[in-house]
Amino acid sequence: MKWKQKTPVIPFESYDNTYSKLAKLNGITNIDQFLNPLSNVICDSYLLKNINELASRIILSIRNREPITITGDPD
């Protein structure tokens, strides 16, 4: 595997910790606001396709004590 170093969107400072560097790599300026967004910034999850079916399936799995794995793609 050939590694490729990502160039930060926001330049690092000498005092930046690992979390700050990861945020700056992706252009995030306010980590707290990113991790805890205000309710008016979050989109309605019911705009996602098939969200009702997904919610029903998760509830069924919980009731039946089935294992659940949730994955996501950040983009």
PDB file of N, CA, C and O in Angstrom:
ATOM      1  N   MET A   1       0.853  -1.180   0.000  1.00  0.00           N
ATOM      2  CA  MET A   1       0.000   0.000   0.000  1.00  0.00           C
ATOM      3  C   MET A   1       0.890   1.231   0.000  1.00  0.00           C
ATOM      4  O   MET A   1       1.843   1.327   0.773  1.00  0.00           O
ATOM      5  N   LYS A   2       0.571   2.151  -0.861  1.00  0.00           N
ATOM      6  CA  LYS A   2       1.335   3.391  -0.932  1.00  0.00           C
ATOM      7  C   LYS A   2       0.607   4.453  -0.107  1.00  0.00           C
ATOM      8  O   LYS A   2      -0.546   4.781  -0.388  1.00  0.00           O
ATOM      9  N   TRP A   3       1.279   4.983   0.901  1.00  0.00           N
ATOM     10  CA  TRP A   3       0.677   5.996   1.773  1.00  0.00           C
ATOM     11  C   TRP A   3       0.790   7.359   1.130  1.00  0.00           C
ATOM     12  O   TRP A   3       1.778   7.676   0.467  1.00  0.00           O
ATOM     13  N   LYS A   4      -0.237   8.155   1.338  1.00  0.00           N
ATOM     14  CA  LYS A   4      -0.270   9.504   0.799  1.00  0.00           C
ATOM     15  C   LYS A   4      -0.614  10.450   1.942  1.00  0.00           C
ATOM     16  O   LYS A   4      -1.648  10.289   2.590  1.00  0.00           O
ATOM     17  N   GLN A   5       0.238  11.426   2.192  1.00  0.00           N
ATOM     18  CA  GLN A   5      -0.008  12.358   3.288  1.00  0.00           C
ATOM     19  C   GLN A   5      -0.971  13.440   2.823  1.00  0.00           C
ATOM     20  O   GLN A   5      -0.767  14.077   1.789  1.00  0.00           O
ATOM     21  N   LYS A   6      -2.025  13.634   3.610  1.00  0.00           N
ATOM     22  CA  LYS A   6      -3.040  14.622   3.281  1.00  0.00           C
ATOM     23  C   LYS A   6      -2.576  16.007   3.730  1.00  0.00           C
ATOM     24  O   LYS A   6      -2.065  16.170   4.838  1.00  0.00           O
ATOM     25  N   THR A   7      -2.755  16.982   2.877  1.00  0.00           N
ATOM     26  CA  THR A   7      -2.410  18.363   3.219  1.00  0.00           C
ATOM     27  C   THR A   7      -3.576  18.981   3.983  1.00  0.00           C
ATOM     28  O   THR A   7      -4.718  18.918   3.528  1.00  0.00           O
ATOM     29  N   PRO A   8      -3.294  19.586   5.154  1.00  0.00           N
ATOM     30  CA  PRO A   8      -4.389  20.164   5.939  1.00  0.00           C
ATOM     31  C   PRO A   8      -5.039  21.350   5.226  1.00  0.00           C
ATOM     32  O   PRO A   8      -4.360  22.150   4.583  1.00  0.00           O
ATOM     33  N   VAL A   9      -6.346  21.449   5.348  1.00  0.00           N
ATOM     34  CA  VAL A   9      -7.081  22.582   4.782  1.00  0.00           C
ATOM     35  C   VAL A   9      -6.708  23.847   5.555  1.00  0.00           C
ATOM     36  O   VAL A   9      -6.558  24.920   4.971  1.00  0.00           O
ATOM     37  N   ILE A  10      -6.561  23.709   6.873  1.00  0.00           N
ATOM     38  CA  ILE A  10      -6.157  24.805   7.752  1.00  0.00           C
ATOM     39  C   ILE A  10      -4.773  24.447   8.284  1.00  0.00           C
ATOM     40  O   ILE A  10      -4.601  23.354   8.824  1.00  0.00           O
ATOM     41  N   PRO A  11      -3.781  25.326   8.154  1.00  0.00           N
ATOM     42  CA  PRO A  11      -2.416  24.993   8.616  1.00  0.00           C
ATOM     43  C   PRO A  11      -2.363  24.675  10.108  1.00  0.00           C
ATOM     44  O   PRO A  11      -3.087  25.263  10.912  1.00  0.00           O
ATOM     45  N   PHE A  12      -1.492  23.731  10.459  1.00  0.00           N
ATOM     46  CA  PHE A  12      -1.297  23.350  11.859  1.00  0.00           C
ATOM     47  C   PHE A  12      -0.539  24.444  12.605  1.00  0.00           C
ATOM     48  O   PHE A  12       0.241  25.196  12.020  1.00  0.00           O
ATOM     49  N   GLU A  13      -0.787  24.513  13.910  1.00  0.00           N
ATOM     50  CA  GLU A  13      -0.014  25.355  14.820  1.00  0.00           C
ATOM     51  C   GLU A  13       0.874  24.434  15.646  1.00  0.00           C
ATOM     52  O   GLU A  13       0.593  23.240  15.746  1.00  0.00           O
ATOM     53  N   SER A  14       1.923  24.955  16.229  1.00  0.00           N
ATOM     54  CA  SER A  14       2.851  24.127  17.008  1.00  0.00           C
ATOM     55  C   SER A  14       2.192  23.532  18.253  1.00  0.00           C
ATOM     56  O   SER A  14       2.632  22.490  18.740  1.00  0.00           O
ATOM     57  N   TYR A  15       1.147  24.174  18.774  1.00  0.00           N
ATOM     58  CA  TYR A  15       0.488  23.721  19.998  1.00  0.00           C
ATOM     59  C   TYR A  15      -0.716  22.809  19.730  1.00  0.00           C
ATOM     60  O   TYR A  15      -1.369  22.375  20.679  1.00  0.00           O
ATOM     61  N   ASP A  16      -1.023  22.512  18.480  1.00  0.00           N
ATOM     62  CA  ASP A  16      -2.188  21.685  18.143  1.00  0.00           C
ATOM     63  C   ASP A  16      -2.018  20.255  18.657  1.00  0.00           C
ATOM     64  O   ASP A  16      -0.959  19.644  18.508  1.00  0.00           O
ATOM     65  N   ASN A  17      -3.095  19.736  19.268  1.00  0.00           N
ATOM     66  CA  ASN A  17      -3.088  18.336  19.678  1.00  0.00           C
ATOM     67  C   ASN A  17      -3.627  17.488  18.520  1.00  0.00           C
ATOM     68  O   ASN A  17      -3.955  18.014  17.456  1.00  0.00           O
ATOM     69  N   THR A  18      -3.711  16.196  18.734  1.00  0.00           N
ATOM     70  CA  THR A  18      -4.142  15.280  17.673  1.00  0.00           C
ATOM     71  C   THR A  18      -5.542  15.605  17.169  1.00  0.00           C
ATOM     72  O   THR A  18      -5.787  15.575  15.963  1.00  0.00           O
ATOM     73  N   TYR A  19      -6.472  15.918  18.089  1.00  0.00           N
ATOM     74  CA  TYR A  19      -7.845  16.241  17.682  1.00  0.00           C
ATOM     75  C   TYR A  19      -7.885  17.487  16.809  1.00  0.00           C
ATOM     76  O   TYR A  19      -8.596  17.525  15.805  1.00  0.00           O
ATOM     77  N   SER A  20      -7.124  18.501  17.190  1.00  0.00           N
ATOM     78  CA  SER A  20      -7.086  19.737  16.410  1.00  0.00           C
ATOM     79  C   SER A  20      -6.506  19.487  15.022  1.00  0.00           C
ATOM     80  O   SER A  20      -6.988  20.031  14.028  1.00  0.00           O
ATOM     81  N   LYS A  21      -5.469  18.661  14.967  1.00  0.00           N
ATOM     82  CA  LYS A  21      -4.862  18.363  13.667  1.00  0.00           C
ATOM     83  C   LYS A  21      -5.829  17.604  12.763  1.00  0.00           C
ATOM     84  O   LYS A  21      -5.927  17.893  11.570  1.00  0.00           O
ATOM     85  N   LEU A  22      -6.546  16.627  13.334  1.00  0.00           N
ATOM     86  CA  LEU A  22      -7.528  15.884  12.531  1.00  0.00           C
ATOM     87  C   LEU A  22      -8.632  16.809  12.017  1.00  0.00           C
ATOM     88  O   LEU A  22      -9.073  16.686  10.874  1.00  0.00           O
ATOM     89  N   ALA A  23      -9.067  17.725  12.861  1.00  0.00           N
ATOM     90  CA  ALA A  23     -10.101  18.673  12.441  1.00  0.00           C
ATOM     91  C   ALA A  23      -9.583  19.572  11.333  1.00  0.00           C
ATOM     92  O   ALA A  23     -10.269  19.795  10.335  1.00  0.00           O
ATOM     93  N   LYS A  24      -8.381  20.086  11.506  1.00  0.00           N
ATOM     94  CA  LYS A  24      -7.813  20.996  10.505  1.00  0.00           C
ATOM     95  C   LYS A  24      -7.545  20.300   9.180  1.00  0.00           C
ATOM     96  O   LYS A  24      -7.609  20.931   8.125  1.00  0.00           O
ATOM     97  N   LEU A  25      -7.243  19.005   9.223  1.00  0.00           N
ATOM     98  CA  LEU A  25      -7.071  18.261   7.976  1.00  0.00           C
ATOM     99  C   LEU A  25      -8.326  18.327   7.120  1.00  0.00           C
ATOM    100  O   LEU A  25      -8.253  18.335   5.891  1.00  0.00           O
ATOM    101  N   ASN A  26      -9.489  18.374   7.787  1.00  0.00           N
ATOM    102  CA  ASN A  26     -10.773  18.376   7.088  1.00  0.00           C
ATOM    103  C   ASN A  26     -11.450  19.735   7.048  1.00  0.00           C
ATOM    104  O   ASN A  26     -12.600  19.838   6.622  1.00  0.00           O
ATOM    105  N   GLY A  27     -10.749  20.787   7.490  1.00  0.00           N
ATOM    106  CA  GLY A  27     -11.294  22.140   7.407  1.00  0.00           C
ATOM    107  C   GLY A  27     -12.267  22.497   8.507  1.00  0.00           C
ATOM    108  O   GLY A  27     -13.033  23.450   8.363  1.00  0.00           O
ATOM    109  N   ILE A  28     -12.257  21.755   9.610  1.00  0.00           N
ATOM    110  CA  ILE A  28     -13.155  22.032  10.731  1.00  0.00           C
ATOM    111  C   ILE A  28     -12.473  23.033  11.653  1.00  0.00           C
ATOM    112  O   ILE A  28     -11.404  22.752  12.196  1.00  0.00           O
ATOM    113  N   THR A  29     -13.079  24.186  11.831  1.00  0.00           N
ATOM    114  CA  THR A  29     -12.470  25.227  12.662  1.00  0.00           C
ATOM    115  C   THR A  29     -12.942  25.186  14.106  1.00  0.00           C
ATOM    116  O   THR A  29     -12.205  25.598  15.001  1.00  0.00           O
ATOM    117  N   ASN A  30     -14.150  24.699  14.357  1.00  0.00           N
ATOM    118  CA  ASN A  30     -14.697  24.658  15.707  1.00  0.00           C
ATOM    119  C   ASN A  30     -15.108  23.215  16.025  1.00  0.00           C
ATOM    120  O   ASN A  30     -16.174  22.762  15.609  1.00  0.00           O
ATOM    121  N   ILE A  31     -14.260  22.503  16.761  1.00  0.00           N
ATOM    122  CA  ILE A  31     -14.502  21.089  17.048  1.00  0.00           C
ATOM    123  C   ILE A  31     -15.767  20.908  17.880  1.00  0.00           C
ATOM    124  O   ILE A  31     -16.565  20.014  17.599  1.00  0.00           O
ATOM    125  N   ASP A  32     -15.963  21.742  18.899  1.00  0.00           N
ATOM    126  CA  ASP A  32     -17.149  21.613  19.757  1.00  0.00           C
ATOM    127  C   ASP A  32     -18.435  21.789  18.964  1.00  0.00           C
ATOM    128  O   ASP A  32     -19.387  21.030  19.146  1.00  0.00           O
ATOM    129  N   GLN A  33     -18.468  22.780  18.093  1.00  0.00           N
ATOM    130  CA  GLN A  33     -19.660  23.019  17.281  1.00  0.00           C
ATOM    131  C   GLN A  33     -19.877  21.870  16.298  1.00  0.00           C
ATOM    132  O   GLN A  33     -21.019  21.520  16.000  1.00  0.00           O
ATOM    133  N   PHE A  34     -18.791  21.279  15.790  1.00  0.00           N
ATOM    134  CA  PHE A  34     -18.902  20.157  14.860  1.00  0.00           C
ATOM    135  C   PHE A  34     -19.448  18.921  15.563  1.00  0.00           C
ATOM    136  O   PHE A  34     -20.313  18.232  15.021  1.00  0.00           O
ATOM    137  N   LEU A  35     -18.951  18.633  16.762  1.00  0.00           N
ATOM    138  CA  LEU A  35     -19.376  17.438  17.494  1.00  0.00           C
ATOM    139  C   LEU A  35     -20.727  17.602  18.172  1.00  0.00           C
ATOM    140  O   LEU A  35     -21.424  16.614  18.406  1.00  0.00           O
ATOM    141  N   ASN A  36     -21.106  18.830  18.490  1.00  0.00           N
ATOM    142  CA  ASN A  36     -22.378  19.111  19.163  1.00  0.00           C
ATOM    143  C   ASN A  36     -23.132  20.214  18.419  1.00  0.00           C
ATOM    144  O   ASN A  36     -23.280  21.318  18.944  1.00  0.00           O
ATOM    145  N   PRO A  37     -23.607  19.933  17.214  1.00  0.00           N
ATOM    146  CA  PRO A  37     -24.250  20.984  16.419  1.00  0.00           C
ATOM    147  C   PRO A  37     -25.588  21.413  17.014  1.00  0.00           C
ATOM    148  O   PRO A  37     -26.258  20.646  17.706  1.00  0.00           O
ATOM    149  N   LEU A  38     -25.951  22.646  16.727  1.00  0.00           N
ATOM    150  CA  LEU A  38     -27.252  23.160  17.150  1.00  0.00           C
ATOM    151  C   LEU A  38     -28.341  22.465  16.341  1.00  0.00           C
ATOM    152  O   LEU A  38     -28.101  22.005  15.225  1.00  0.00           O
ATOM    153  N   SER A  39     -29.528  22.395  16.907  1.00  0.00           N
ATOM    154  CA  SER A  39     -30.621  21.681  16.246  1.00  0.00           C
ATOM    155  C   SER A  39     -31.022  22.312  14.914  1.00  0.00           C
ATOM    156  O   SER A  39     -31.541  21.616  14.041  1.00  0.00           O
ATOM    157  N   ASN A  40     -30.793  23.614  14.739  1.00  0.00           N
ATOM    158  CA  ASN A  40     -31.167  24.254  13.472  1.00  0.00           C
ATOM    159  C   ASN A  40     -30.150  23.984  12.361  1.00  0.00           C
ATOM    160  O   ASN A  40     -30.385  24.353  11.210  1.00  0.00           O
ATOM    161  N   VAL A  41     -29.020  23.342  12.693  1.00  0.00           N
ATOM    162  CA  VAL A  41     -27.999  23.033  11.697  1.00  0.00           C
ATOM    163  C   VAL A  41     -28.147  21.602  11.177  1.00  0.00           C
ATOM    164  O   VAL A  41     -27.730  21.294  10.061  1.00  0.00           O
ATOM    165  N   ILE A  42     -28.736  20.744  11.984  1.00  0.00           N
ATOM    166  CA  ILE A  42     -28.884  19.335  11.632  1.00  0.00           C
ATOM    167  C   ILE A  42     -30.065  19.160  10.683  1.00  0.00           C
ATOM    168  O   ILE A  42     -31.143  19.709  10.911  1.00  0.00           O
ATOM    169  N   CYS A  43     -29.852  18.387   9.611  1.00  0.00           N
ATOM    170  CA  CYS A  43     -30.957  18.155   8.676  1.00  0.00           C
ATOM    171  C   CYS A  43     -31.916  17.112   9.255  1.00  0.00           C
ATOM    172  O   CYS A  43     -31.551  16.338  10.140  1.00  0.00           O
ATOM    173  N   ASP A  44     -33.113  17.108   8.753  1.00  0.00           N
ATOM    174  CA  ASP A  44     -34.144  16.180   9.194  1.00  0.00           C
ATOM    175  C   ASP A  44     -33.806  14.778   8.706  1.00  0.00           C
ATOM    176  O   ASP A  44     -33.697  14.550   7.502  1.00  0.00           O
ATOM    177  N   SER A  45     -33.638  13.837   9.632  1.00  0.00           N
ATOM    178  CA  SER A  45     -33.261  12.473   9.252  1.00  0.00           C
ATOM    179  C   SER A  45     -34.354  11.790   8.437  1.00  0.00           C
ATOM    180  O   SER A  45     -34.071  10.830   7.720  1.00  0.00           O
ATOM    181  N   TYR A  46     -35.577  12.256   8.528  1.00  0.00           N
ATOM    182  CA  TYR A  46     -36.664  11.645   7.759  1.00  0.00           C
ATOM    183  C   TYR A  46     -36.632  12.037   6.284  1.00  0.00           C
ATOM    184  O   TYR A  46     -37.471  11.587   5.504  1.00  0.00           O
ATOM    185  N   LEU A  47     -35.666  12.874   5.899  1.00  0.00           N
ATOM    186  CA  LEU A  47     -35.459  13.155   4.479  1.00  0.00           C
ATOM    187  C   LEU A  47     -34.653  12.037   3.815  1.00  0.00           C
ATOM    188  O   LEU A  47     -34.601  11.953   2.588  1.00  0.00           O
ATOM    189  N   LEU A  48     -34.025  11.179   4.622  1.00  0.00           N
ATOM    190  CA  LEU A  48     -33.262  10.059   4.075  1.00  0.00           C
ATOM    191  C   LEU A  48     -34.205   9.009   3.496  1.00  0.00           C
ATOM    192  O   LEU A  48     -35.277   8.741   4.038  1.00  0.00           O
ATOM    193  N   LYS A  49     -33.779   8.426   2.387  1.00  0.00           N
ATOM    194  CA  LYS A  49     -34.584   7.406   1.720  1.00  0.00           C
ATOM    195  C   LYS A  49     -34.698   6.169   2.605  1.00  0.00           C
ATOM    196  O   LYS A  49     -33.702   5.717   3.170  1.00  0.00           O
ATOM    197  N   ASN A  50     -35.894   5.623   2.728  1.00  0.00           N
ATOM    198  CA  ASN A  50     -36.179   4.385   3.469  1.00  0.00           C
ATOM    199  C   ASN A  50     -35.903   4.475   4.969  1.00  0.00           C
ATOM    200  O   ASN A  50     -35.682   3.443   5.602  1.00  0.00           O
ATOM    201  N   ILE A  51     -35.909   5.661   5.554  1.00  0.00           N
ATOM    202  CA  ILE A  51     -35.605   5.802   6.971  1.00  0.00           C
ATOM    203  C   ILE A  51     -36.668   5.129   7.845  1.00  0.00           C
ATOM    204  O   ILE A  51     -36.338   4.590   8.902  1.00  0.00           O
ATOM    205  N   ASN A  52     -37.924   5.151   7.426  1.00  0.00           N
ATOM    206  CA  ASN A  52     -38.976   4.497   8.216  1.00  0.00           C
ATOM    207  C   ASN A  52     -38.757   2.989   8.280  1.00  0.00           C
ATOM    208  O   ASN A  52     -38.926   2.374   9.333  1.00  0.00           O
ATOM    209  N   GLU A  53     -38.377   2.392   7.140  1.00  0.00           N
ATOM    210  CA  GLU A  53     -38.107   0.959   7.107  1.00  0.00           C
ATOM    211  C   GLU A  53     -36.892   0.623   7.968  1.00  0.00           C
ATOM    212  O   GLU A  53     -36.880  -0.393   8.664  1.00  0.00           O
ATOM    213  N   LEU A  54     -35.888   1.467   7.918  1.00  0.00           N
ATOM    214  CA  LEU A  54     -34.695   1.257   8.721  1.00  0.00           C
ATOM    215  C   LEU A  54     -35.020   1.309  10.218  1.00  0.00           C
ATOM    216  O   LEU A  54     -34.581   0.452  10.985  1.00  0.00           O
ATOM    217  N   ALA A  55     -35.784   2.310  10.617  1.00  0.00           N
ATOM    218  CA  ALA A  55     -36.153   2.440  12.029  1.00  0.00           C
ATOM    219  C   ALA A  55     -36.959   1.228  12.491  1.00  0.00           C
ATOM    220  O   ALA A  55     -36.741   0.719  13.591  1.00  0.00           O
ATOM    221  N   SER A  56     -37.875   0.773  11.666  1.00  0.00           N
ATOM    222  CA  SER A  56     -38.681  -0.404  12.019  1.00  0.00           C
ATOM    223  C   SER A  56     -37.811  -1.644  12.159  1.00  0.00           C
ATOM    224  O   SER A  56     -38.020  -2.458  13.059  1.00  0.00           O
ATOM    225  N   ARG A  57     -36.834  -1.787  11.267  1.00  0.00           N
ATOM    226  CA  ARG A  57     -35.952  -2.961  11.321  1.00  0.00           C
ATOM    227  C   ARG A  57     -35.063  -2.929  12.561  1.00  0.00           C
ATOM    228  O   ARG A  57     -34.825  -3.970  13.174  1.00  0.00           O
ATOM    229  N   ILE A  58     -34.575  -1.769  12.934  1.00  0.00           N
ATOM    230  CA  ILE A  58     -33.753  -1.646  14.143  1.00  0.00           C
ATOM    231  C   ILE A  58     -34.579  -1.984  15.383  1.00  0.00           C
ATOM    232  O   ILE A  58     -34.111  -2.700  16.269  1.00  0.00           O
ATOM    233  N   ILE A  59     -35.793  -1.474  15.444  1.00  0.00           N
ATOM    234  CA  ILE A  59     -36.676  -1.768  16.583  1.00  0.00           C
ATOM    235  C   ILE A  59     -36.945  -3.267  16.671  1.00  0.00           C
ATOM    236  O   ILE A  59     -36.911  -3.841  17.759  1.00  0.00           O
ATOM    237  N   LEU A  60     -37.213  -3.902  15.533  1.00  0.00           N
ATOM    238  CA  LEU A  60     -37.447  -5.346  15.503  1.00  0.00           C
ATOM    239  C   LEU A  60     -36.209  -6.111  15.998  1.00  0.00           C
ATOM    240  O   LEU A  60     -36.332  -7.070  16.759  1.00  0.00           O
ATOM    241  N   SER A  61     -35.033  -5.687  15.566  1.00  0.00           N
ATOM    242  CA  SER A  61     -33.793  -6.340  15.998  1.00  0.00           C
ATOM    243  C   SER A  61     -33.583  -6.203  17.502  1.00  0.00           C
ATOM    244  O   SER A  61     -33.138  -7.145  18.159  1.00  0.00           O
ATOM    245  N   ILE A  62     -33.899  -5.046  18.038  1.00  0.00           N
ATOM    246  CA  ILE A  62     -33.762  -4.844  19.486  1.00  0.00           C
ATOM    247  C   ILE A  62     -34.719  -5.754  20.236  1.00  0.00           C
ATOM    248  O   ILE A  62     -34.339  -6.395  21.216  1.00  0.00           O
ATOM    249  N   ARG A  63     -35.954  -5.809  19.777  1.00  0.00           N
ATOM    250  CA  ARG A  63     -36.950  -6.674  20.429  1.00  0.00           C
ATOM    251  C   ARG A  63     -36.548  -8.149  20.382  1.00  0.00           C
ATOM    252  O   ARG A  63     -36.782  -8.888  21.338  1.00  0.00           O
ATOM    253  N   ASN A  64     -35.945  -8.575  19.274  1.00  0.00           N
ATOM    254  CA  ASN A  64     -35.533  -9.968  19.110  1.00  0.00           C
ATOM    255  C   ASN A  64     -34.124 -10.240  19.625  1.00  0.00           C
ATOM    256  O   ASN A  64     -33.601 -11.345  19.478  1.00  0.00           O
ATOM    257  N   ARG A  65     -33.517  -9.225  20.230  1.00  0.00           N
ATOM    258  CA  ARG A  65     -32.154  -9.341  20.780  1.00  0.00           C
ATOM    259  C   ARG A  65     -31.151  -9.805  19.724  1.00  0.00           C
ATOM    260  O   ARG A  65     -30.259 -10.604  20.008  1.00  0.00           O
ATOM    261  N   GLU A  66     -31.309  -9.295  18.512  1.00  0.00           N
ATOM    262  CA  GLU A  66     -30.375  -9.598  17.431  1.00  0.00           C
ATOM    263  C   GLU A  66     -29.211  -8.613  17.475  1.00  0.00           C
ATOM    264  O   GLU A  66     -29.388  -7.464  17.882  1.00  0.00           O
ATOM    265  N   PRO A  67     -28.034  -9.048  17.064  1.00  0.00           N
ATOM    266  CA  PRO A  67     -26.911  -8.097  17.012  1.00  0.00           C
ATOM    267  C   PRO A  67     -27.152  -7.060  15.918  1.00  0.00           C
ATOM    268  O   PRO A  67     -27.726  -7.366  14.872  1.00  0.00           O
ATOM    269  N   ILE A  68     -26.707  -5.836  16.171  1.00  0.00           N
ATOM    270  CA  ILE A  68     -26.883  -4.739  15.214  1.00  0.00           C
ATOM    271  C   ILE A  68     -25.531  -4.124  14.925  1.00  0.00           C
ATOM    272  O   ILE A  68     -24.758  -3.843  15.842  1.00  0.00           O
ATOM    273  N   THR A  69     -25.247  -3.917  13.656  1.00  0.00           N
ATOM    274  CA  THR A  69     -24.050  -3.208  13.245  1.00  0.00           C
ATOM    275  C   THR A  69     -24.484  -2.014  12.410  1.00  0.00           C
ATOM    276  O   THR A  69     -25.219  -2.162  11.434  1.00  0.00           O
ATOM    277  N   ILE A  70     -24.032  -0.849  12.793  1.00  0.00           N
ATOM    278  CA  ILE A  70     -24.365   0.367  12.050  1.00  0.00           C
ATOM    279  C   ILE A  70     -23.074   0.938  11.496  1.00  0.00           C
ATOM    280  O   ILE A  70     -22.129   1.195  12.242  1.00  0.00           O
ATOM    281  N   THR A  71     -23.033   1.136  10.184  1.00  0.00           N
ATOM    282  CA  THR A  71     -21.859   1.723   9.538  1.00  0.00           C
ATOM    283  C   THR A  71     -22.290   3.000   8.838  1.00  0.00           C
ATOM    284  O   THR A  71     -23.480   3.237   8.631  1.00  0.00           O
ATOM    285  N   GLY A  72     -21.327   3.805   8.482  1.00  0.00           N
ATOM    286  CA  GLY A  72     -21.659   5.049   7.805  1.00  0.00           C
ATOM    287  C   GLY A  72     -20.538   5.484   6.885  1.00  0.00           C
ATOM    288  O   GLY A  72     -19.404   5.017   6.993  1.00  0.00           O
ATOM    289  N   ASP A  73     -20.869   6.371   5.993  1.00  0.00           N
ATOM    290  CA  ASP A  73     -19.914   6.955   5.061  1.00  0.00           C
ATOM    291  C   ASP A  73     -19.979   8.453   5.272  1.00  0.00           C
ATOM    292  O   ASP A  73     -21.043   9.045   5.095  1.00  0.00           O
ATOM    293  N   PRO A  74     -18.878   9.089   5.644  1.00  0.00           N
ATOM    294  CA  PRO A  74     -18.933  10.504   6.002  1.00  0.00           C
ATOM    295  C   PRO A  74     -19.305  11.450   4.879  1.00  0.00           C
ATOM    296  O   PRO A  74     -19.684  12.591   5.142  1.00  0.00           O
ATOM    297  N   ASP A  75     -19.210  11.015   3.651  1.00  0.00           N
ATOM    298  CA  ASP A  75     -19.583  11.932   2.582  1.00  0.00           C
ATOM    299  C   ASP A  75     -20.898  11.521   2.018  1.00  0.00           C
ATOM    300  O   ASP A  75     -21.403  12.164   1.097  1.00  0.00           O
TER     301      ASP A  75
END
